[in-house]
Amino acid sequence: MKISKQGLDLIKRFEGLELDAYMPTPNDVPTIGYGHTKTAKMGMTITARGAEMLLKQDLAWVEAAVSKHVKVTLTQPQYDALCSFVYNLGATNFKRSTLLKRLNQGNFAAAANELPRWNKQGKRVLRGLTHRRAAERELFISEPSVTTLTGPQGPTGGLLAALIAFIMALLKNRS
C-alpha cells in the first residue's frame, strides 16, 4: 500500500515547507523541508524540489514501518493517518504504542482514540500536535472514498472491501 495524495497533503500541511534548516522547538533536532531530520543540519538550505525528494525518501521508511507492524487490513484513510503519525513520531514509538496494539487486536475505535494522547513533547502539550492528532484521527475514522482495501497479503477488492466498508459504517453509527 502507498500513501495517497490525501495522506501526503496531511503531512505537508502539518510539517510545513521550510527551505532553511531550523529547530521546530527548543528540545528538537534540526529540521528542513517537510519535517526531514535525518540529514538536516543548521545552516543548510534546500530547494522546494529538494524538499519533495527528501519527503519521498522519508516516506519509504514510513510506509515500510506501517506495513511491517500493522497486521490487520486497513482502509486508505487509516493507512494515510498512520503514515502521518509515524512520520511525525518515528517507527520505534509506533512499534511500542498502545495504538498499534489496539489496532492489531482489531479494535479500530480504541486505536483511533489513542491518537489524541500523542500531543506532547515531554510533559508539555503542544497545540500543533493536538491539531495534528485530531486531523489524523478524523482521517482514520473516515470512510474510504473507494472500496479497495489493502492488507498484509496485498490488494483485496470487490465484495470483501464492500463488506468491510459497510461494517465500518455500521460501527461508526453506533458510537
Sequence and secondary structure as in RCSB ss.txt:
>XXXX:A:sequence
MKISKQGLDLIKRFEGLELDAYMPTPNDVPTIGYGHTKTAKMGMTITARGAEMLLKQDLAWVEAAVSKHVKVTLT
QPQYDALCSFVYNLGATNFKRSTLLKRLNQGNFAAAANELPRWNKQGKRVLRGLTHRRAAERELFISEPSVTTLT
GPQGPTGGLLAALIAFIMALLKNRS
>XXXX:A:secstr
    HHHHHHHHHHH  EEEEE SSTTS  EEETTB SS  TT B  HHHHHHHHHHHHHHHHHHHHHH  S B 
HHHHHHHHHHHHHH HHHHHH HHHHHHHTT HHHHHHHGGG  EETTEE HHHHHHHHHHHHHHHS  SSS EE
ETTEEE HHHHHHHHHHHHHHHHH 
